């Protein structure tokens, strides 16, 4: 494959230092398919089962087809000035993806890539571990250094194009007999185990990246307004209080670990003493913040949602502003993903509070800091969104103050695989315990303002989290195959007596329906219904507080 040249040796080994625009991508394809796909080969082995000659031949055919396909993909980029950097990036990225698919059970689909590109540096830094560095060094950096010192010979452009066509032709020629011999096996694999395609590296992240870039570079349409006819009945200051609703967006909180929903541990001791409604069967819009957050604040619903559609139209907060509400978004996480672009925004994640932000990040109580002063200046109806850092992993032990480390021993490393399941769950449960405290403090704030406002709080998490169940960690699985741990989320509702009277809410009737299935799709319409906002964008059948829901 390579032409050898005499160069200085290292421990007697001579390095191959010359290649062509045809053999270089083939080298990278073989390396990636063979060494960066441990998760794929492991899952495929489980599917095929027994060690038989037929199975070994099929596995060999999969290897050949994968190499041919990856080589064809990479050949499209291997032109003068472009080939070496592209191949180097593929090697480096493949080593990182190999870590996440093998060590954490991640599946790399377009939604996952969208979430990767939308995350911030602080969240990304927690994923940098010694094990990841080892993958990066051995599977990425070493072959990249070899590639960088290898001379790649290019032909004139016309000849290079002819080479690519020959690669395509030879790929088809070699793949044809394999397709004929193993047609039934490949057909069964693609039909019954679609999830495996998200494990094939580098095809998974190459396709996902191209999809993301294509979406980002599409010409944006003008933002389409919705709910311009929105209005709400509000008494004047002399006639009665204004409305104040706090929407708390949880981060990575899964319903399975909330004692309000039946979890065996007492993770919600403070909220248990409050008159709250806990909805037990709530499904998220996605398994990542980049998908769930814009979806839950839109009226598209999960079935019609795409990130592009959400960006091209207004959402819930815009409709509330059209209705005359003041709207404030306070953030302690990675931003609002476009949902708050046209309302007041405060980023508190980099605050300098010596008690709440002494570790380089802020605990979620920072979201309440200064909020009373903001309420004192308000003379209208107000909706406040508090975006928590919540239970974001893998650094669960970093998400709560020491006083909330009730469940021990805890996992205190970012290498989740090095912790026992008990340690991992303990650390995670402590984050839920702290969330319980933050929500209780939010209710205390609302109660202190009962003379000026009819108040309410809705808490709902953006998605859940896997803690090693089925070999999966963190979140971001393709939705159609995601486990309940990543899609079943908590939702908690509280209202003051004043708001209940104002909206004629029958709390007992609502409580009797809290076990019925609902989802993020209900948030948009339930908020409008709770605040008595009249608009053509509202759908009563999705309003959890409508009169029909209380019967």
VOGU-3710 file (C-alpha; in Angstrom, 3 decimals, decimal comma):
1> xxxxxxxxxx> 0,000/0,000/0,000  2,867/2,379/0,742  6,288/2,767/-0,910  9,027/2,491/1,729  11,841/5,039/2,004  14,919/4,888/4,181  14,520/7,335/7,021  15,901/7,541/10,570  14,520/4,589/12,498  13,062/4,405/15,995
11> xxxxxxxxxx> 14,099/1,266/17,862  14,944/-0,316/14,560  11,500/0,332/13,000  11,363/2,080/9,654  8,462/4,387/9,031  6,573/4,295/5,789  6,606/7,834/4,511  5,027/7,927/1,096  1,483/7,434/-0,118  -0,944/8,550/-2,805
21> xxxxxxxxxx> -4,324/10,241/-2,717  -5,818/6,770/-3,151  -3,905/4,798/-0,528  -3,919/7,444/2,229  -7,712/7,425/2,757  -7,667/3,628/2,549  -5,154/3,544/5,416  -7,365/5,819/7,516  -10,478/3,781/6,654  -8,856/0,496/7,697
31> xxxxxxxxxx> -7,506/2,039/10,916  -10,846/3,540/11,927  -13,003/0,543/11,043  -10,660/-1,910/12,717  -9,642/-0,001/15,850  -12,185/2,766/16,507  -15,305/0,607/16,378  -15,063/-1,613/19,443  -18,641/-0,764/20,426  -19,959/-1,591/16,954
41> xxxxxxxxxx> -18,135/-4,903/16,731  -19,232/-5,800/20,256  -22,904/-5,118/19,494  -22,669/-6,915/16,165  -21,175/-9,947/17,886  -24,099/-9,987/20,327  -26,520/-9,891/17,410  -24,826/-12,722/15,512  -24,228/-14,927/18,512  -22,372/-18,190/18,044
51> xxxxxxxxxx> -18,792/-18,624/16,876  -19,433/-20,349/13,559  -17,737/-20,230/10,168  -20,807/-18,556/8,666  -20,824/-15,836/11,308  -17,100/-15,231/10,905  -17,525/-14,901/7,142  -20,369/-12,450/7,676  -18,324/-10,376/10,131  -15,509/-10,333/7,599
61> xxxxxxxxxx> -17,913/-9,167/4,891  -19,155/-6,356/7,186  -15,555/-5,268/7,729  -14,880/-5,156/3,981  -18,087/-3,246/3,211  -17,428/-0,769/6,034  -13,872/-0,133/4,831  -15,064/0,332/1,243  -17,759/2,793/2,293  -15,536/4,820/4,618
71> xxxxxxxxxx> -12,764/4,853/2,032  -15,224/6,136/-0,565  -16,361/8,899/1,789  -12,826/9,989/2,610  -11,683/9,837/-1,020  -14,131/12,616/-1,852  -12,076/14,988/0,308  -8,580/13,793/-0,579  -7,448/16,529/-2,955  -4,330/18,668/-2,809
81> xxxxxxxxxx> -4,440/21,089/0,115  -7,463/19,422/1,652  -6,675/15,735/2,014  -4,122/15,746/4,836  -6,021/18,050/7,253  -9,311/16,236/6,607  -7,784/12,806/7,196  -6,025/14,063/10,330  -9,266/15,484/11,709  -11,068/12,229/10,969
91> xxxxxxxxxx> -8,449/10,240/12,868  -8,544/12,556/15,879  -12,332/12,768/15,949  -12,675/8,996/15,510  -10,563/8,398/18,605  -12,830/10,664/20,678  -15,994/9,075/19,288  -14,521/5,627/20,004  -14,259/6,598/23,670  -17,848/7,808/23,947
101> xxxxxxxxxx> -19,358/4,843/22,114  -17,247/2,260/23,958  -16,959/3,704/27,471  -20,299/5,529/27,775  -22,556/3,673/25,347  -23,236/6,786/23,256  -24,919/6,595/19,856  -23,811/9,281/17,405  -26,872/10,416/15,441  -27,599/13,886/13,945
111> xxxxxxxxxx> -29,399/14,986/17,129  -26,352/14,044/19,208  -24,067/16,016/16,880  -26,439/18,980/17,115  -26,145/18,825/20,893  -22,335/18,548/20,688  -22,051/21,675/18,566  -24,470/23,567/20,834  -22,759/22,721/24,141  -20,450/25,106/25,966
121> xxxxxxxxxx> -16,821/24,824/27,051  -17,647/24,200/30,713  -19,825/21,192/29,931  -17,314/19,836/27,432  -14,417/20,118/29,878  -16,050/17,662/32,278  -15,914/14,998/29,589  -12,118/15,253/29,296  -10,789/12,378/31,371  -7,602/10,319/31,559
131> xxxxxxxxxx> -9,293/7,486/29,700  -10,410/9,828/26,939  -6,848/11,138/26,706  -5,578/7,573/26,294  -8,015/6,907/23,446  -7,024/10,213/21,864  -3,306/9,463/22,130  -3,307/5,850/20,941  -6,132/5,830/18,400  -5,921/9,427/17,234
141> xxxxxxxxxx> -2,665/11,246/17,785  -0,213/8,456/16,918  -1,691/7,642/13,481  -2,115/11,370/12,857  1,597/11,987/13,491  2,386/9,136/11,111  0,061/10,675/8,531  1,620/14,134/8,920  5,100/12,832/8,177  3,859/10,796/5,230
151> xxxxxxxxxx> 4,158/12,392/1,816  0,927/12,192/-0,175  1,437/12,357/-3,928  -1,335/14,103/-5,850  -1,991/14,046/-9,576  -3,488/16,878/-11,675  -7,130/17,607/-10,904  -8,523/15,706/-13,881  -6,475/12,634/-12,968  -7,546/12,908/-9,333
161> xxxxxxxxxx> -11,203/12,945/-10,353  -10,579/9,871/-12,499  -8,989/8,191/-9,461  -12,090/8,890/-7,376  -14,278/7,383/-10,059  -12,098/4,281/-10,115  -12,365/4,011/-6,325  -16,140/4,153/-6,624  -16,103/1,565/-9,382  -13,835/-0,859/-7,526
171> xxxxxxxxxx> -15,908/-0,383/-4,359  -19,082/-1,331/-6,198  -17,349/-4,257/-7,872  -16,038/-5,646/-4,588  -19,271/-5,033/-2,697  -21,502/-6,709/-5,319  -20,600/-10,351/-4,571  -20,799/-9,655/-0,837  -24,292/-8,222/-1,275  -25,327/-11,296/-3,259
181> xxxxxxxxxx> -23,873/-13,822/-0,814  -25,031/-12,124/2,388  -28,120/-10,236/1,220  -30,441/-11,832/3,767  -28,003/-11,154/6,626  -27,514/-7,494/5,720  -31,239/-6,963/5,138  -32,084/-8,463/8,523  -29,381/-6,415/10,237  -30,528/-3,111/8,751
191> xxxxxxxxxx> -34,197/-3,866/9,402  -33,964/-5,162/12,965  -30,924/-3,342/14,327  -31,036/0,145/12,859  -29,259/1,545/15,907  -25,977/-0,069/14,841  -25,452/2,546/12,144  -24,925/5,138/14,880  -21,925/3,151/16,105  -20,020/2,920/12,807
201> xxxxxxxxxx> -17,126/5,369/13,094  -16,338/7,690/11,315  -19,497/7,435/9,178  -21,708/8,319/12,143  -20,105/11,671/12,938  -19,308/12,544/9,318  -22,956/12,201/8,315  -24,137/13,978/11,458  -21,707/16,857/10,990  -22,665/17,337/7,354
211> xxxxxxxxxx> -26,336/17,346/8,359  -25,694/19,987/11,029  -23,620/22,192/8,704  -26,220/21,894/5,959  -28,899/23,069/8,377  -26,764/25,918/9,698  -25,926/27,181/6,205  -29,452/27,080/4,866  -30,903/30,504/4,196  -32,878/31,553/7,235
221> xxxxxxxxxx> -36,388/32,719/6,690  -37,716/35,748/8,484  -38,958/34,828/11,966  -42,646/33,959/11,666  -44,688/35,532/14,462  -47,300/33,501/16,293  -49,891/34,573/18,827  -50,032/38,210/17,743  -53,663/38,160/18,873  -52,677/37,104/22,407
231> xxxxxxxxxx> -54,377/38,923/25,283  -54,903/38,303/28,974  -57,409/39,634/31,485  -55,446/41,540/34,121  -56,838/43,567/36,982  -55,339/46,982/37,624  -53,188/47,530/40,702  -56,172/48,917/42,560  -58,380/45,932/41,737  -56,064/43,097/42,599
241> xxxxxxxxxx> -52,670/41,484/42,260  -50,808/40,785/39,060  -49,728/37,311/38,019  -46,270/35,862/38,585  -45,343/32,492/37,117  -41,918/30,911/37,547  -41,058/28,191/35,034  -38,101/26,167/36,262  -36,339/24,156/33,572  -34,539/21,245/35,159
251> xxxxxxxxxx> -31,360/19,818/33,642  -30,840/16,063/33,267  -33,313/15,176/36,029  -34,990/11,829/35,507  -38,356/11,018/36,976  -37,218/7,639/38,286  -35,263/9,290/41,128  -37,938/11,640/42,485  -39,505/10,399/45,707  -42,599/12,450/44,873
261> xxxxxxxxxx> -43,114/9,910/42,091  -42,565/6,849/44,269  -38,778/6,481/44,356  -37,711/4,552/47,446  -35,278/7,185/48,709  -36,423/10,496/50,164  -35,000/12,815/47,536  -37,807/15,409/47,823  -38,252/15,976/51,565  -38,957/19,715/51,310
271> xxxxxxxxxx> -41,396/19,545/48,405  -43,197/16,668/50,101  -44,295/19,178/52,744  -45,791/21,471/50,084  -49,125/21,222/48,300  -47,637/20,386/44,913  -48,814/18,250/42,024  -46,275/15,753/40,738  -47,042/14,372/37,279  -45,737/10,824/37,117
281> xxxxxxxxxx> -45,785/10,022/33,379  -44,190/12,928/31,510  -42,162/12,359/28,340  -39,477/14,720/27,128  -39,252/16,130/23,610  -35,712/14,840/23,173  -32,763/13,362/24,990  -30,550/16,463/24,850  -30,938/20,109/25,813  -30,349/21,329/22,257
291> xxxxxxxxxx> -33,461/19,466/21,111  -35,740/19,457/24,156  -35,411/23,097/25,169  -36,531/24,755/21,911  -39,159/22,055/21,394  -40,812/22,398/24,799  -41,136/26,188/24,393  -42,603/25,903/20,901  -46,086/24,932/19,755  -44,731/22,478/17,179
301> xxxxxxxxxx> -44,876/19,360/19,320  -42,281/16,619/19,161  -43,746/15,054/16,008  -43,419/18,270/13,987  -40,311/19,714/15,589  -36,981/20,349/13,911  -34,378/22,828/15,178  -34,740/24,786/11,950  -38,528/25,098/12,247  -38,225/26,258/15,833
311> xxxxxxxxxx> -35,694/28,933/14,869  -37,909/30,209/12,078  -40,900/31,010/14,284  -41,688/32,577/17,629  -42,377/30,517/20,723  -44,123/30,569/24,076  -42,169/33,490/25,524  -42,941/35,640/22,490  -46,665/34,895/22,806  -46,566/35,918/26,468
321> xxxxxxxxxx> -44,817/39,152/25,499  -47,513/39,799/22,867  -50,078/39,367/25,657  -48,403/42,114/27,698  -46,347/40,052/30,138  -42,860/40,931/31,191  -40,677/37,920/30,446  -37,285/37,235/32,054  -34,963/34,294/31,420  -32,295/33,617/34,091
331> xxxxxxxxxx> -29,687/31,038/33,124  -27,229/28,890/35,065  -26,646/26,396/32,277  -25,678/26,500/28,600  -28,084/29,149/27,307  -31,649/29,074/26,047  -30,956/27,595/22,566  -32,796/30,445/20,854  -35,975/30,314/22,927  -35,302/33,586/24,761
341> xxxxxxxxxx> -33,729/35,599/21,920  -36,433/38,281/22,010  -36,966/38,646/25,775  -34,898/39,845/28,724  -31,987/37,502/29,474  -29,585/37,186/32,423  -26,629/34,784/32,431  -25,770/33,971/36,042  -23,455/31,023/35,371  -20,345/33,213/35,754
351> xxxxxxxxxx> -21,479/35,186/38,777  -18,934/36,051/41,458  -21,002/35,154/44,511  -18,430/33,926/47,092  -20,806/31,362/48,626  -22,600/29,987/45,592  -19,866/30,285/42,946  -16,635/29,498/44,773  -15,861/26,310/42,816  -15,650/27,850/39,345
361> xxxxxxxxxx> -19,308/27,259/38,593  -22,435/28,387/40,403  -24,861/26,271/42,365  -28,462/26,657/41,237  -29,501/28,871/44,146  -27,769/31,650/42,194  -30,915/31,734/40,051  -32,777/33,249/43,009  -30,063/35,785/43,811  -31,366/39,314/43,217
371> xxxxxxxxxx> -34,729/38,030/41,998  -36,632/39,721/44,826  -35,198/43,085/43,790  -36,354/42,386/40,237  -39,856/41,574/41,496  -39,928/44,800/43,503  -39,441/46,757/40,266  -42,212/44,935/38,424  -45,520/46,693/37,837  -47,008/44,210/35,385
381> xxxxxxxxxx> -47,674/40,498/35,033  -44,372/38,627/34,960  -43,115/35,238/33,797  -39,641/34,192/34,956  -37,803/31,194/33,516  -35,052/29,710/35,671  -32,744/27,395/33,700  -30,922/25,116/36,136  -27,589/23,333/35,850  -29,377/20,635/37,799
391> xxxxxxxxxx> -27,992/17,114/37,535  -25,756/17,505/34,516  -23,094/14,824/34,343  -20,606/13,388/34,479  -19,588/15,600/37,417  -22,676/14,938/39,543  -20,663/15,507/42,715  -19,981/19,081/41,553  -23,651/20,040/41,213  -24,536/20,449/44,899
401> xxxxxxxxxx> -23,035/22,070/48,022  -21,365/19,753/50,572  -24,318/20,123/52,948  -26,458/18,124/50,497  -24,205/15,079/50,301  -26,645/12,899/52,200  -26,292/9,692/50,183  -22,815/8,171/50,435  -20,381/6,914/49,279  -20,445/9,020/46,140
411> xxxxxxxxxx> -18,752/8,869/42,768  -16,208/11,694/42,853  -14,543/11,214/39,482  -15,448/12,060/35,922  -14,561/8,494/34,890  -18,032/7,060/35,449  -16,900/3,560/34,599  -14,530/3,634/37,582  -17,416/4,070/40,031  -19,757/1,417/41,335
421> xxxxxxxxxx> -23,411/1,768/40,410  -24,190/2,567/44,049  -21,667/5,432/44,142  -22,998/6,818/40,883  -26,621/6,734/42,023  -25,703/8,275/45,376  -24,032/11,250/43,723  -26,939/11,665/41,315  -29,533/11,439/44,090  -27,727/14,204/45,945
431> xxxxxxxxxx> -28,268/16,460/42,922  -31,997/15,716/43,086  -31,978/16,454/46,808  -30,414/19,837/46,071  -32,910/20,520/43,282  -35,644/19,834/45,820  -34,131/22,521/48,036  -33,861/25,086/45,236  -37,499/24,509/44,268  -38,581/24,840/47,903
441> xxxxxxxxxx> -36,701/28,142/48,128  -38,467/29,268/44,955  -41,846/28,502/46,555  -40,818/30,448/49,659  -40,012/33,441/47,449  -43,389/33,208/45,729  -45,212/32,984/49,061  -43,434/36,110/50,318  -44,861/37,993/47,348  -48,455/36,794/47,707
451> xxxxxxxxxx> -49,730/40,272/48,574  -48,648/41,676/45,186  -48,955/38,643/42,926  -51,061/35,583/42,287  -48,208/33,135/41,922  -47,398/29,753/40,439  -44,454/27,503/39,652  -44,008/24,837/36,996  -40,899/22,664/37,126  -40,058/20,262/34,324
461> xxxxxxxxxx> -36,758/18,713/33,281  -35,454/18,886/29,721  -34,503/15,187/29,591  -33,350/12,356/31,799  -30,098/10,478/32,316  -28,664/6,960/32,150  -26,572/5,860/35,120  -25,090/2,673/33,754  -28,332/0,815/33,095  -27,940/-1,389/30,003
471> xxxxxxxxxx> -24,336/-0,176/29,791  -25,435/3,398/28,995  -24,281/6,612/30,640  -25,293/10,279/30,362  -27,925/11,075/27,703  -28,392/11,889/24,021  -29,512/8,510/22,675  -31,611/8,559/19,476  -35,134/9,148/20,777  -36,726/6,107/19,153
481> xxxxxxxxxx> -34,357/3,793/21,004  -33,714/5,832/24,163  -34,476/4,068/27,472  -37,062/5,421/29,888  -34,275/6,776/32,075  -33,564/9,388/29,380  -37,137/10,297/28,374  -39,286/9,997/31,532  -38,921/13,334/33,325  -40,370/14,963/36,448
491> xxxxxxxxxx> -42,948/17,737/36,310  -44,102/19,614/39,419  -46,811/22,287/39,656  -47,657/24,607/42,528  -50,017/27,585/42,660  -50,992/30,047/45,357  -54,536/30,110/46,690  -55,001/33,417/44,906  -54,156/31,944/41,513  -56,388/28,938/42,174
501> xxxxxxxxxx> -59,340/31,201/42,891  -58,521/33,466/39,973  -58,400/30,566/37,512  -61,023/28,437/39,281  -58,570/25,560/39,589  -59,970/22,424/41,214  -56,805/21,094/42,804  -58,280/17,789/43,849  -59,547/17,053/40,344  -56,180/17,940/38,857
511> xxxxxxxxxx> -54,432/15,739/41,410  -56,578/12,765/40,415  -55,279/13,035/36,832  -51,606/13,454/37,594  -50,828/9,851/36,596  -52,183/10,281/33,066  -49,611/10,409/30,253  -48,443/13,857/29,150  -45,312/15,378/27,649  -43,370/18,523/26,862
521> xxxxxxxxxx> -46,011/19,129/24,194  -48,368/20,206/26,983  -46,149/22,984/28,373  -46,869/25,668/25,768  -50,645/25,376/26,058  -50,756/24,731/29,815  -48,842/27,940/30,549  -51,197/29,942/28,349  -54,195/28,324/30,017  -52,876/28,832/33,539
531> xxxxxxxxxx> -52,281/32,539/32,850  -55,609/32,970/31,040  -53,978/34,042/27,780  -56,381/33,984/24,849  -54,836/33,361/21,435  -55,427/31,333/18,294  -52,118/29,546/19,030  -53,692/27,900/22,096  -55,023/24,320/22,016  -57,307/23,436/24,887
541> xxxxxxxxxx> -56,841/19,674/24,534  -53,156/20,077/25,455  -53,818/22,343/28,437  -53,360/20,383/31,668  -55,345/23,044/33,568  -58,319/23,415/31,243  -61,817/22,844/32,557  -62,018/19,515/30,756  -58,846/18,420/32,538  -60,457/19,216/35,884
551> x> -63,569/17,122/35,345
//
